[in-house]
Structure formats: C-alpha cells, structure tokens
Amino acid sequence: MDCVLTVTVWDEPGARPRRYTLRGDPPGGDHPHPEAACAAIDRGEAPFAPVPPGTRCLEVWSGPQRATVEGTWRGAAVSAHYSRVNSCESARWNALAPVFGTPDPS
C-alpha cells in the first residue's frame, strides 16, 4: 500500500487529540500498529469514501469518538472524516478501527 497519512483521533469532545503518521510500503510512521492499520485500509474497497447520500442509517449512537485521515493513498489525495453517530458511520469506523489506534471489533 502506497500511502502517507496523518490520522487525528478525538476520544471525547474537548479531549486532546491523538495524532499519528502512517506510511505504507513498508508499513511505518509513528502509528502504534502500522501493519494492522495498513491491512485494515487494504481490506476496504473504498476505505476513505463517505457514506453515500441517501443511505438509510439507523440512529444508533456508538460513542463520541471522531477522527480525520488526511494525506495521500495510492497517489490520490485523502481528506476523510469519521464518527460514530449512526450505524453507517459506526460501520465505517469499525472497518478502520486499527487506523484509529483502537482494537479491531471483528
């Protein structure tokens, strides 16, 4: 995976963010688990795509966490935002949990 990404994670509102650099090919940077993070990104068909407009999502709040991922992946610019405010956003979060430095929920 060819990438240079900055991952910023807020665990709760007003909390100081955690910030990681993630590089791929080979996995590295100051991310605590770069191999797991790169593997999670590689598993996704479009890991940085937002929830498509018009998608029906259950209003199930899973937590206050939010994150951003910015940089480049496979030569393309990335600027993605994540949260856990409903079922669709939580699914996006869970798919990339290792990127955010949290355990993989699967």
Gaussian input, Z-matrix of N, CA and C with variables (Angstrom, degrees):
# hf/3-21g

backbone

0 1
 N
 C     1     B1
 C     2     B2     1     A1
 N     3     B3     2     A2     1     D1
 C     4     B4     3     A3     2     D2
 C     5     B5     4     A4     3     D3
 N     6     B6     5     A5     4     D4
 C     7     B7     6     A6     5     D5
 C     8     B8     7     A7     6     D6
 N     9     B9     8     A8     7     D7
 C    10    B10     9     A9     8     D8
 C    11    B11    10    A10     9     D9
 N    12    B12    11    A11    10    D10
 C    13    B13    12    A12    11    D11
 C    14    B14    13    A13    12    D12
 N    15    B15    14    A14    13    D13
 C    16    B16    15    A15    14    D14
 C    17    B17    16    A16    15    D15
 N    18    B18    17    A17    16    D16
 C    19    B19    18    A18    17    D17
 C    20    B20    19    A19    18    D18
 N    21    B21    20    A20    19    D19
 C    22    B22    21    A21    20    D20
 C    23    B23    22    A22    21    D21
 N    24    B24    23    A23    22    D22
 C    25    B25    24    A24    23    D23
 C    26    B26    25    A25    24    D24
 N    27    B27    26    A26    25    D25
 C    28    B28    27    A27    26    D26
 C    29    B29    28    A28    27    D27
 N    30    B30    29    A29    28    D28
 C    31    B31    30    A30    29    D29
 C    32    B32    31    A31    30    D30
 N    33    B33    32    A32    31    D31
 C    34    B34    33    A33    32    D32
 C    35    B35    34    A34    33    D33
 N    36    B36    35    A35    34    D34
 C    37    B37    36    A36    35    D35
 C    38    B38    37    A37    36    D36
 N    39    B39    38    A38    37    D37
 C    40    B40    39    A39    38    D38
 C    41    B41    40    A40    39    D39
 N    42    B42    41    A41    40    D40
 C    43    B43    42    A42    41    D41
 C    44    B44    43    A43    42    D42
 N    45    B45    44    A44    43    D43
 C    46    B46    45    A45    44    D44
 C    47    B47    46    A46    45    D45
 N    48    B48    47    A47    46    D46
 C    49    B49    48    A48    47    D47
 C    50    B50    49    A49    48    D48
 N    51    B51    50    A50    49    D49
 C    52    B52    51    A51    50    D50
 C    53    B53    52    A52    51    D51
 N    54    B54    53    A53    52    D52
 C    55    B55    54    A54    53    D53
 C    56    B56    55    A55    54    D54
 N    57    B57    56    A56    55    D55
 C    58    B58    57    A57    56    D56
 C    59    B59    58    A58    57    D57
 N    60    B60    59    A59    58    D58
 C    61    B61    60    A60    59    D59
 C    62    B62    61    A61    60    D60
 N    63    B63    62    A62    61    D61
 C    64    B64    63    A63    62    D62
 C    65    B65    64    A64    63    D63
 N    66    B66    65    A65    64    D64
 C    67    B67    66    A66    65    D65
 C    68    B68    67    A67    66    D66
 N    69    B69    68    A68    67    D67
 C    70    B70    69    A69    68    D68
 C    71    B71    70    A70    69    D69
 N    72    B72    71    A71    70    D70
 C    73    B73    72    A72    71    D71
 C    74    B74    73    A73    72    D72
 N    75    B75    74    A74    73    D73
 C    76    B76    75    A75    74    D74
 C    77    B77    76    A76    75    D75
 N    78    B78    77    A77    76    D76
 C    79    B79    78    A78    77    D77
 C    80    B80    79    A79    78    D78
 N    81    B81    80    A80    79    D79
 C    82    B82    81    A81    80    D80
 C    83    B83    82    A82    81    D81
 N    84    B84    83    A83    82    D82
 C    85    B85    84    A84    83    D83
 C    86    B86    85    A85    84    D84
 N    87    B87    86    A86    85    D85
 C    88    B88    87    A87    86    D86
 C    89    B89    88    A88    87    D87
 N    90    B90    89    A89    88    D88
 C    91    B91    90    A90    89    D89
 C    92    B92    91    A91    90    D90
 N    93    B93    92    A92    91    D91
 C    94    B94    93    A93    92    D92
 C    95    B95    94    A94    93    D93
 N    96    B96    95    A95    94    D94
 C    97    B97    96    A96    95    D95
 C    98    B98    97    A97    96    D96
 N    99    B99    98    A98    97    D97
 C   100   B100    99    A99    98    D98
 C   101   B101   100   A100    99    D99
 N   102   B102   101   A101   100   D100
 C   103   B103   102   A102   101   D101
 C   104   B104   103   A103   102   D102
 N   105   B105   104   A104   103   D103
 C   106   B106   105   A105   104   D104
 C   107   B107   106   A106   105   D105
 N   108   B108   107   A107   106   D106
 C   109   B109   108   A108   107   D107
 C   110   B110   109   A109   108   D108
 N   111   B111   110   A110   109   D109
 C   112   B112   111   A111   110   D110
 C   113   B113   112   A112   111   D111
 N   114   B114   113   A113   112   D112
 C   115   B115   114   A114   113   D113
 C   116   B116   115   A115   114   D114
 N   117   B117   116   A116   115   D115
 C   118   B118   117   A117   116   D116
 C   119   B119   118   A118   117   D117
 N   120   B120   119   A119   118   D118
 C   121   B121   120   A120   119   D119
 C   122   B122   121   A121   120   D120
 N   123   B123   122   A122   121   D121
 C   124   B124   123   A123   122   D122
 C   125   B125   124   A124   123   D123
 N   126   B126   125   A125   124   D124
 C   127   B127   126   A126   125   D125
 C   128   B128   127   A127   126   D126
 N   129   B129   128   A128   127   D127
 C   130   B130   129   A129   128   D128
 C   131   B131   130   A130   129   D129
 N   132   B132   131   A131   130   D130
 C   133   B133   132   A132   131   D131
 C   134   B134   133   A133   132   D132
 N   135   B135   134   A134   133   D133
 C   136   B136   135   A135   134   D134
 C   137   B137   136   A136   135   D135
 N   138   B138   137   A137   136   D136
 C   139   B139   138   A138   137   D137
 C   140   B140   139   A139   138   D138
 N   141   B141   140   A140   139   D139
 C   142   B142   141   A141   140   D140
 C   143   B143   142   A142   141   D141
 N   144   B144   143   A143   142   D142
 C   145   B145   144   A144   143   D143
 C   146   B146   145   A145   144   D144
 N   147   B147   146   A146   145   D145
 C   148   B148   147   A147   146   D146
 C   149   B149   148   A148   147   D147
 N   150   B150   149   A149   148   D148
 C   151   B151   150   A150   149   D149
 C   152   B152   151   A151   150   D150
 N   153   B153   152   A152   151   D151
 C   154   B154   153   A153   152   D152
 C   155   B155   154   A154   153   D153
 N   156   B156   155   A155   154   D154
 C   157   B157   156   A156   155   D155
 C   158   B158   157   A157   156   D156
 N   159   B159   158   A158   157   D157
 C   160   B160   159   A159   158   D158
 C   161   B161   160   A160   159   D159
 N   162   B162   161   A161   160   D160
 C   163   B163   162   A162   161   D161
 C   164   B164   163   A163   162   D162
 N   165   B165   164   A164   163   D163
 C   166   B166   165   A165   164   D164
 C   167   B167   166   A166   165   D165
 N   168   B168   167   A167   166   D166
 C   169   B169   168   A168   167   D167
 C   170   B170   169   A169   168   D168
 N   171   B171   170   A170   169   D169
 C   172   B172   171   A171   170   D170
 C   173   B173   172   A172   171   D171
 N   174   B174   173   A173   172   D172
 C   175   B175   174   A174   173   D173
 C   176   B176   175   A175   174   D174
 N   177   B177   176   A176   175   D175
 C   178   B178   177   A177   176   D176
 C   179   B179   178   A178   177   D177
 N   180   B180   179   A179   178   D178
 C   181   B181   180   A180   179   D179
 C   182   B182   181   A181   180   D180
 N   183   B183   182   A182   181   D181
 C   184   B184   183   A183   182   D182
 C   185   B185   184   A184   183   D183
 N   186   B186   185   A185   184   D184
 C   187   B187   186   A186   185   D185
 C   188   B188   187   A187   186   D186
 N   189   B189   188   A188   187   D187
 C   190   B190   189   A189   188   D188
 C   191   B191   190   A190   189   D189
 N   192   B192   191   A191   190   D190
 C   193   B193   192   A192   191   D191
 C   194   B194   193   A193   192   D192
 N   195   B195   194   A194   193   D193
 C   196   B196   195   A195   194   D194
 C   197   B197   196   A196   195   D195
 N   198   B198   197   A197   196   D196
 C   199   B199   198   A198   197   D197
 C   200   B200   199   A199   198   D198
 N   201   B201   200   A200   199   D199
 C   202   B202   201   A201   200   D200
 C   203   B203   202   A202   201   D201
 N   204   B204   203   A203   202   D202
 C   205   B205   204   A204   203   D203
 C   206   B206   205   A205   204   D204
 N   207   B207   206   A206   205   D205
 C   208   B208   207   A207   206   D206
 C   209   B209   208   A208   207   D207
 N   210   B210   209   A209   208   D208
 C   211   B211   210   A210   209   D209
 C   212   B212   211   A211   210   D210
 N   213   B213   212   A212   211   D211
 C   214   B214   213   A213   212   D212
 C   215   B215   214   A214   213   D213
 N   216   B216   215   A215   214   D214
 C   217   B217   216   A216   215   D215
 C   218   B218   217   A217   216   D216
 N   219   B219   218   A218   217   D217
 C   220   B220   219   A219   218   D218
 C   221   B221   220   A220   219   D219
 N   222   B222   221   A221   220   D220
 C   223   B223   222   A222   221   D221
 C   224   B224   223   A223   222   D222
 N   225   B225   224   A224   223   D223
 C   226   B226   225   A225   224   D224
 C   227   B227   226   A226   225   D225
 N   228   B228   227   A227   226   D226
 C   229   B229   228   A228   227   D227
 C   230   B230   229   A229   228   D228
 N   231   B231   230   A230   229   D229
 C   232   B232   231   A231   230   D230
 C   233   B233   232   A232   231   D231
 N   234   B234   233   A233   232   D232
 C   235   B235   234   A234   233   D233
 C   236   B236   235   A235   234   D234
 N   237   B237   236   A236   235   D235
 C   238   B238   237   A237   236   D236
 C   239   B239   238   A238   237   D237
 N   240   B240   239   A239   238   D238
 C   241   B241   240   A240   239   D239
 C   242   B242   241   A241   240   D240
 N   243   B243   242   A242   241   D241
 C   244   B244   243   A243   242   D242
 C   245   B245   244   A244   243   D243
 N   246   B246   245   A245   244   D244
 C   247   B247   246   A246   245   D245
 C   248   B248   247   A247   246   D246
 N   249   B249   248   A248   247   D247
 C   250   B250   249   A249   248   D248
 C   251   B251   250   A250   249   D249
 N   252   B252   251   A251   250   D250
 C   253   B253   252   A252   251   D251
 C   254   B254   253   A253   252   D252
 N   255   B255   254   A254   253   D253
 C   256   B256   255   A255   254   D254
 C   257   B257   256   A256   255   D255
 N   258   B258   257   A257   256   D256
 C   259   B259   258   A258   257   D257
 C   260   B260   259   A259   258   D258
 N   261   B261   260   A260   259   D259
 C   262   B262   261   A261   260   D260
 C   263   B263   262   A262   261   D261
 N   264   B264   263   A263   262   D262
 C   265   B265   264   A264   263   D263
 C   266   B266   265   A265   264   D264
 N   267   B267   266   A266   265   D265
 C   268   B268   267   A267   266   D266
 C   269   B269   268   A268   267   D267
 N   270   B270   269   A269   268   D268
 C   271   B271   270   A270   269   D269
 C   272   B272   271   A271   270   D270
 N   273   B273   272   A272   271   D271
 C   274   B274   273   A273   272   D272
 C   275   B275   274   A274   273   D273
 N   276   B276   275   A275   274   D274
 C   277   B277   276   A276   275   D275
 C   278   B278   277   A277   276   D276
 N   279   B279   278   A278   277   D277
 C   280   B280   279   A279   278   D278
 C   281   B281   280   A280   279   D279
 N   282   B282   281   A281   280   D280
 C   283   B283   282   A282   281   D281
 C   284   B284   283   A283   282   D282
 N   285   B285   284   A284   283   D283
 C   286   B286   285   A285   284   D284
 C   287   B287   286   A286   285   D285
 N   288   B288   287   A287   286   D286
 C   289   B289   288   A288   287   D287
 C   290   B290   289   A289   288   D288
 N   291   B291   290   A290   289   D289
 C   292   B292   291   A291   290   D290
 C   293   B293   292   A292   291   D291
 N   294   B294   293   A293   292   D292
 C   295   B295   294   A294   293   D293
 C   296   B296   295   A295   294   D294
 N   297   B297   296   A296   295   D295
 C   298   B298   297   A297   296   D296
 C   299   B299   298   A298   297   D297
 N   300   B300   299   A299   298   D298
 C   301   B301   300   A300   299   D299
 C   302   B302   301   A301   300   D300
 N   303   B303   302   A302   301   D301
 C   304   B304   303   A303   302   D302
 C   305   B305   304   A304   303   D303
 N   306   B306   305   A305   304   D304
 C   307   B307   306   A306   305   D305
 C   308   B308   307   A307   306   D306
 N   309   B309   308   A308   307   D307
 C   310   B310   309   A309   308   D308
 C   311   B311   310   A310   309   D309
 N   312   B312   311   A311   310   D310
 C   313   B313   312   A312   311   D311
 C   314   B314   313   A313   312   D312
 N   315   B315   314   A314   313   D313
 C   316   B316   315   A315   314   D314
 C   317   B317   316   A316   315   D315

   B1=1.4472
   B2=1.5216
   B3=1.2964
   B4=1.4595
   B5=1.5205
   B6=1.3486
   B7=1.4627
   B8=1.5155
   B9=1.3163
   B10=1.4551
   B11=1.5197
   B12=1.3253
   B13=1.4587
   B14=1.5221
   B15=1.3187
   B16=1.4562
   B17=1.5209
   B18=1.3176
   B19=1.4626
   B20=1.5305
   B21=1.3387
   B22=1.4596
   B23=1.5236
   B24=1.3350
   B25=1.4645
   B26=1.5283
   B27=1.3481
   B28=1.4575
   B29=1.5156
   B30=1.3283
   B31=1.4563
   B32=1.5204
   B33=1.3114
   B34=1.4583
   B35=1.5194
   B36=1.3374
   B37=1.4638
   B38=1.5287
   B39=1.3099
   B40=1.4506
   B41=1.5134
   B42=1.3302
   B43=1.4707
   B44=1.5252
   B45=1.2901
   B46=1.4633
   B47=1.5260
   B48=1.3296
   B49=1.4648
   B50=1.5237
   B51=1.3290
   B52=1.4706
   B53=1.5184
   B54=1.3184
   B55=1.4574
   B56=1.5259
   B57=1.3418
   B58=1.4596
   B59=1.5183
   B60=1.3120
   B61=1.4561
   B62=1.5237
   B63=1.3256
   B64=1.4610
   B65=1.5132
   B66=1.3184
   B67=1.4623
   B68=1.5174
   B69=1.3199
   B70=1.4533
   B71=1.5121
   B72=1.3249
   B73=1.4580
   B74=1.5175
   B75=1.2995
   B76=1.4683
   B77=1.5321
   B78=1.3483
   B79=1.4576
   B80=1.5227
   B81=1.3304
   B82=1.4581
   B83=1.5069
   B84=1.3120
   B85=1.4577
   B86=1.5134
   B87=1.3405
   B88=1.4617
   B89=1.5347
   B90=1.3039
   B91=1.4677
   B92=1.5280
   B93=1.3668
   B94=1.4646
   B95=1.5330
   B96=1.3418
   B97=1.4644
   B98=1.5352
   B99=1.3216
   B100=1.4668
   B101=1.5241
   B102=1.3279
   B103=1.4701
   B104=1.5208
   B105=1.3410
   B106=1.4671
   B107=1.5236
   B108=1.3236
   B109=1.4647
   B110=1.5300
   B111=1.3207
   B112=1.4699
   B113=1.5259
   B114=1.3215
   B115=1.4662
   B116=1.5262
   B117=1.3435
   B118=1.4656
   B119=1.5235
   B120=1.3138
   B121=1.4687
   B122=1.5188
   B123=1.3165
   B124=1.4693
   B125=1.5264
   B126=1.3450
   B127=1.4684
   B128=1.5260
   B129=1.3235
   B130=1.4594
   B131=1.5141
   B132=1.3298
   B133=1.4626
   B134=1.5275
   B135=1.3187
   B136=1.4664
   B137=1.5282
   B138=1.3437
   B139=1.4622
   B140=1.5252
   B141=1.3262
   B142=1.4563
   B143=1.5303
   B144=1.3238
   B145=1.4625
   B146=1.5288
   B147=1.3372
   B148=1.4620
   B149=1.5215
   B150=1.3121
   B151=1.4601
   B152=1.5299
   B153=1.3234
   B154=1.4693
   B155=1.5318
   B156=1.3324
   B157=1.4661
   B158=1.5264
   B159=1.3166
   B160=1.4546
   B161=1.5180
   B162=1.3347
   B163=1.4593
   B164=1.5284
   B165=1.3115
   B166=1.4626
   B167=1.5233
   B168=1.3222
   B169=1.4605
   B170=1.5164
   B171=1.3184
   B172=1.4621
   B173=1.5215
   B174=1.3008
   B175=1.4585
   B176=1.5272
   B177=1.3125
   B178=1.4634
   B179=1.5186
   B180=1.3033
   B181=1.4568
   B182=1.5184
   B183=1.3261
   B184=1.4664
   B185=1.5203
   B186=1.3213
   B187=1.4560
   B188=1.5065
   B189=1.3367
   B190=1.4588
   B191=1.5291
   B192=1.3187
   B193=1.4541
   B194=1.5339
   B195=1.3324
   B196=1.4580
   B197=1.5161
   B198=1.3235
   B199=1.4571
   B200=1.5259
   B201=1.3169
   B202=1.4563
   B203=1.5223
   B204=1.3252
   B205=1.4621
   B206=1.5186
   B207=1.3403
   B208=1.4601
   B209=1.5148
   B210=1.3168
   B211=1.4542
   B212=1.5091
   B213=1.3376
   B214=1.4657
   B215=1.5151
   B216=1.3233
   B217=1.4579
   B218=1.5152
   B219=1.3288
   B220=1.4630
   B221=1.5250
   B222=1.3325
   B223=1.4561
   B224=1.5183
   B225=1.3190
   B226=1.4669
   B227=1.5260
   B228=1.3177
   B229=1.4663
   B230=1.5209
   B231=1.3367
   B232=1.4646
   B233=1.5238
   B234=1.3146
   B235=1.4610
   B236=1.5237
   B237=1.3336
   B238=1.4659
   B239=1.5267
   B240=1.3243
   B241=1.4581
   B242=1.5241
   B243=1.3258
   B244=1.4602
   B245=1.5180
   B246=1.3339
   B247=1.4620
   B248=1.5252
   B249=1.3168
   B250=1.4687
   B251=1.5256
   B252=1.3380
   B253=1.4665
   B254=1.5241
   B255=1.3357
   B256=1.4662
   B257=1.5261
   B258=1.3109
   B259=1.4705
   B260=1.5268
   B261=1.3078
   B262=1.4698
   B263=1.5271
   B264=1.3272
   B265=1.4631
   B266=1.5262
   B267=1.3297
   B268=1.4694
   B269=1.5227
   B270=1.3320
   B271=1.4673
   B272=1.5243
   B273=1.3304
   B274=1.4748
   B275=1.5301
   B276=1.3391
   B277=1.4684
   B278=1.5277
   B279=1.3233
   B280=1.4639
   B281=1.5197
   B282=1.3225
   B283=1.4665
   B284=1.5214
   B285=1.3242
   B286=1.4660
   B287=1.5273
   B288=1.3277
   B289=1.4694
   B290=1.5318
   B291=1.3383
   B292=1.4641
   B293=1.5352
   B294=1.3120
   B295=1.4745
   B296=1.5176
   B297=1.3446
   B298=1.4535
   B299=1.5259
   B300=1.3203
   B301=1.4598
   B302=1.5140
   B303=1.3568
   B304=1.4586
   B305=1.5225
   B306=1.3103
   B307=1.4723
   B308=1.5139
   B309=1.3108
   B310=1.4623
   B311=1.5252
   B312=1.3686
   B313=1.4605
   B314=1.5247
   B315=1.3223
   B316=1.4806
   B317=1.5069
   A1=108.48
   A2=116.01
   A3=122.56
   A4=108.76
   A5=117.13
   A6=119.04
   A7=111.13
   A8=114.25
   A9=123.73
   A10=104.34
   A11=116.54
   A12=121.43
   A13=111.25
   A14=115.38
   A15=122.07
   A16=106.73
   A17=116.06
   A18=122.99
   A19=107.03
   A20=116.45
   A21=121.99
   A22=107.51
   A23=116.42
   A24=121.54
   A25=109.63
   A26=115.05
   A27=122.09
   A28=106.89
   A29=117.50
   A30=121.32
   A31=112.65
   A32=117.78
   A33=122.51
   A34=108.69
   A35=117.08
   A36=119.59
   A37=110.48
   A38=115.63
   A39=120.98
   A40=114.82
   A41=117.67
   A42=120.91
   A43=109.77
   A44=114.77
   A45=120.41
   A46=107.76
   A47=118.21
   A48=119.11
   A49=112.46
   A50=113.59
   A51=121.03
   A52=105.98
   A53=117.49
   A54=120.92
   A55=108.90
   A56=115.14
   A57=121.58
   A58=110.01
   A59=115.13
   A60=121.46
   A61=106.43
   A62=115.66
   A63=121.37
   A64=108.18
   A65=115.77
   A66=121.82
   A67=108.28
   A68=115.10
   A69=119.57
   A70=111.37
   A71=115.36
   A72=124.14
   A73=113.70
   A74=119.42
   A75=130.08
   A76=110.59
   A77=117.56
   A78=120.75
   A79=111.22
   A80=115.82
   A81=120.41
   A82=111.48
   A83=115.95
   A84=122.88
   A85=108.28
   A86=116.19
   A87=118.53
   A88=112.31
   A89=116.79
   A90=121.99
   A91=108.10
   A92=118.41
   A93=119.32
   A94=113.97
   A95=118.51
   A96=121.49
   A97=109.16
   A98=117.65
   A99=119.74
   A100=113.99
   A101=118.48
   A102=120.19
   A103=110.94
   A104=116.98
   A105=121.16
   A106=110.93
   A107=116.88
   A108=120.55
   A109=110.61
   A110=117.41
   A111=120.85
   A112=110.86
   A113=117.09
   A114=120.27
   A115=110.74
   A116=117.66
   A117=120.88
   A118=110.70
   A119=117.20
   A120=120.96
   A121=110.05
   A122=117.10
   A123=121.14
   A124=112.56
   A125=117.91
   A126=121.43
   A127=112.37
   A128=117.25
   A129=121.11
   A130=112.85
   A131=115.58
   A132=120.47
   A133=110.52
   A134=116.66
   A135=123.47
   A136=107.00
   A137=117.41
   A138=120.72
   A139=115.46
   A140=117.95
   A141=119.68
   A142=112.74
   A143=116.68
   A144=121.01
   A145=110.39
   A146=116.95
   A147=118.98
   A148=111.05
   A149=116.28
   A150=121.02
   A151=106.88
   A152=118.20
   A153=119.91
   A154=112.05
   A155=116.82
   A156=119.74
   A157=110.10
   A158=116.56
   A159=121.85
   A160=114.90
   A161=117.40
   A162=120.57
   A163=109.52
   A164=115.84
   A165=120.01
   A166=109.17
   A167=115.74
   A168=121.70
   A169=109.16
   A170=115.78
   A171=119.75
   A172=109.23
   A173=116.33
   A174=121.36
   A175=108.62
   A176=114.91
   A177=122.37
   A178=107.33
   A179=116.10
   A180=122.04
   A181=108.55
   A182=117.23
   A183=121.09
   A184=113.55
   A185=117.26
   A186=119.42
   A187=112.32
   A188=116.25
   A189=120.90
   A190=114.13
   A191=117.66
   A192=120.37
   A193=111.06
   A194=114.08
   A195=120.30
   A196=107.72
   A197=115.53
   A198=119.74
   A199=110.29
   A200=114.82
   A201=121.26
   A202=108.05
   A203=115.20
   A204=122.06
   A205=105.46
   A206=115.63
   A207=120.50
   A208=109.61
   A209=115.87
   A210=121.47
   A211=110.97
   A212=115.46
   A213=120.53
   A214=110.03
   A215=115.57
   A216=123.66
   A217=106.95
   A218=116.05
   A219=122.01
   A220=111.85
   A221=115.56
   A222=121.82
   A223=115.34
   A224=118.90
   A225=122.41
   A226=110.63
   A227=115.85
   A228=120.80
   A229=109.59
   A230=115.75
   A231=122.86
   A232=108.52
   A233=115.93
   A234=122.83
   A235=105.96
   A236=116.15
   A237=121.50
   A238=109.97
   A239=114.86
   A240=122.07
   A241=108.85
   A242=115.80
   A243=122.15
   A244=109.79
   A245=115.53
   A246=121.94
   A247=107.21
   A248=115.50
   A249=119.62
   A250=109.53
   A251=116.11
   A252=121.51
   A253=114.52
   A254=118.44
   A255=120.60
   A256=108.39
   A257=116.73
   A258=120.12
   A259=112.31
   A260=118.10
   A261=120.61
   A262=111.18
   A263=115.80
   A264=119.51
   A265=110.63
   A266=117.26
   A267=119.95
   A268=111.37
   A269=117.27
   A270=120.36
   A271=110.44
   A272=117.42
   A273=120.34
   A274=109.84
   A275=116.28
   A276=121.18
   A277=110.00
   A278=116.53
   A279=120.88
   A280=111.95
   A281=117.60
   A282=120.75
   A283=111.51
   A284=117.05
   A285=121.05
   A286=112.71
   A287=117.71
   A288=120.80
   A289=113.35
   A290=119.77
   A291=118.29
   A292=113.12
   A293=117.79
   A294=121.17
   A295=109.82
   A296=116.31
   A297=120.82
   A298=112.53
   A299=116.62
   A300=120.79
   A301=113.04
   A302=116.22
   A303=120.97
   A304=108.48
   A305=117.85
   A306=119.48
   A307=112.16
   A308=115.56
   A309=122.15
   A310=107.76
   A311=118.93
   A312=120.43
   A313=114.05
   A314=118.69
   A315=119.25
   A316=112.56
   D1=123.36
   D2=177.46
   D3=-92.41
   D4=109.31
   D5=179.48
   D6=-156.99
   D7=154.73
   D8=166.79
   D9=-139.32
   D10=108.59
   D11=-172.83
   D12=-128.28
   D13=146.04
   D14=170.21
   D15=-109.86
   D16=123.06
   D17=-178.24
   D18=-110.58
   D19=124.66
   D20=178.21
   D21=-121.54
   D22=128.14
   D23=-175.64
   D24=-127.80
   D25=129.53
   D26=172.51
   D27=-107.69
   D28=119.48
   D29=-178.29
   D30=-79.69
   D31=-26.20
   D32=175.09
   D33=-155.87
   D34=159.19
   D35=-179.82
   D36=-57.45
   D37=135.41
   D38=178.94
   D39=80.20
   D40=-6.75
   D41=-179.69
   D42=-75.25
   D43=152.29
   D44=174.73
   D45=-68.71
   D46=131.33
   D47=-176.99
   D48=-73.96
   D49=152.68
   D50=168.16
   D51=-92.93
   D52=137.98
   D53=-177.90
   D54=-131.21
   D55=130.33
   D56=-179.63
   D57=-128.98
   D58=152.29
   D59=168.53
   D60=-108.55
   D61=133.55
   D62=179.99
   D63=-125.00
   D64=127.32
   D65=175.90
   D66=-121.64
   D67=148.57
   D68=178.41
   D69=-118.11
   D70=162.15
   D71=173.99
   D72=62.00
   D73=66.15
   D74=-0.87
   D75=-84.09
   D76=160.26
   D77=178.27
   D78=-59.45
   D79=136.48
   D80=-179.47
   D81=-170.57
   D82=-157.26
   D83=-174.13
   D84=97.28
   D85=-168.18
   D86=179.85
   D87=-97.52
   D88=14.10
   D89=175.27
   D90=-63.76
   D91=140.69
   D92=-176.49
   D93=-66.59
   D94=-26.23
   D95=-179.21
   D96=-141.63
   D97=71.38
   D98=-173.82
   D99=-62.51
   D100=-33.93
   D101=-179.98
   D102=-64.18
   D103=-45.80
   D104=179.54
   D105=-66.01
   D106=-39.60
   D107=179.48
   D108=-64.47
   D109=-45.74
   D110=179.22
   D111=-64.33
   D112=-38.40
   D113=178.70
   D114=-64.19
   D115=-40.23
   D116=178.71
   D117=-63.16
   D118=-40.77
   D119=178.33
   D120=-65.62
   D121=-43.94
   D122=-178.82
   D123=-64.45
   D124=-29.42
   D125=179.59
   D126=-69.20
   D127=-27.12
   D128=-175.41
   D129=-80.47
   D130=142.55
   D131=176.60
   D132=-70.50
   D133=-43.52
   D134=177.61
   D135=-143.50
   D136=73.56
   D137=-169.38
   D138=-62.93
   D139=-19.31
   D140=-176.66
   D141=-108.82
   D142=6.90
   D143=179.52
   D144=-76.64
   D145=141.02
   D146=175.77
   D147=-74.26
   D148=170.00
   D149=173.30
   D150=-64.41
   D151=128.54
   D152=-178.73
   D153=-60.56
   D154=141.71
   D155=177.46
   D156=-56.51
   D157=142.96
   D158=178.59
   D159=84.94
   D160=-2.81
   D161=178.65
   D162=-69.44
   D163=133.04
   D164=177.31
   D165=-83.04
   D166=125.25
   D167=-178.71
   D168=-127.78
   D169=139.71
   D170=175.12
   D171=-70.98
   D172=137.94
   D173=178.34
   D174=-81.02
   D175=71.76
   D176=179.30
   D177=-117.21
   D178=108.63
   D179=-179.17
   D180=-79.82
   D181=126.96
   D182=-176.63
   D183=-109.03
   D184=-3.57
   D185=178.77
   D186=150.87
   D187=166.83
   D188=-176.03
   D189=-85.53
   D190=-2.89
   D191=-174.73
   D192=-62.70
   D193=145.89
   D194=171.31
   D195=-146.45
   D196=160.34
   D197=-176.41
   D198=-154.29
   D199=158.93
   D200=170.48
   D201=-128.41
   D202=149.31
   D203=173.81
   D204=-129.90
   D205=123.16
   D206=-178.39
   D207=-135.80
   D208=148.23
   D209=177.88
   D210=142.86
   D211=-137.79
   D212=178.71
   D213=-132.46
   D214=145.56
   D215=177.59
   D216=-142.37
   D217=124.12
   D218=-178.82
   D219=51.18
   D220=38.39
   D221=176.81
   D222=81.05
   D223=-1.40
   D224=-179.35
   D225=-107.78
   D226=146.97
   D227=176.93
   D228=-68.59
   D229=142.80
   D230=178.53
   D231=-125.05
   D232=131.22
   D233=170.79
   D234=-147.74
   D235=92.62
   D236=-173.06
   D237=-122.07
   D238=145.75
   D239=179.75
   D240=-121.39
   D241=140.46
   D242=-176.90
   D243=-132.35
   D244=149.07
   D245=174.94
   D246=-154.06
   D247=-174.35
   D248=-179.86
   D249=-131.58
   D250=39.19
   D251=-172.36
   D252=-82.26
   D253=-16.81
   D254=177.88
   D255=-155.15
   D256=178.91
   D257=-174.01
   D258=-63.28
   D259=-37.26
   D260=-178.97
   D261=-69.09
   D262=-45.77
   D263=179.78
   D264=-67.11
   D265=-36.77
   D266=177.12
   D267=-64.52
   D268=-37.19
   D269=177.52
   D270=-64.53
   D271=-41.75
   D272=176.37
   D273=-61.32
   D274=-43.77
   D275=179.78
   D276=-61.18
   D277=-49.50
   D278=-176.85
   D279=-61.79
   D280=-36.05
   D281=179.47
   D282=-63.49
   D283=-29.19
   D284=-178.20
   D285=-114.53
   D286=18.53
   D287=-176.90
   D288=-47.79
   D289=-42.61
   D290=179.04
   D291=-62.45
   D292=-27.88
   D293=177.90
   D294=-65.38
   D295=-35.61
   D296=-178.14
   D297=-85.72
   D298=5.11
   D299=178.64
   D300=76.65
   D301=21.61
   D302=178.06
   D303=-114.58
   D304=156.98
   D305=-178.80
   D306=-61.74
   D307=147.10
   D308=175.71
   D309=-68.77
   D310=121.51
   D311=-175.08
   D312=-73.94
   D313=-9.80
   D314=-176.97
   D315=-85.40

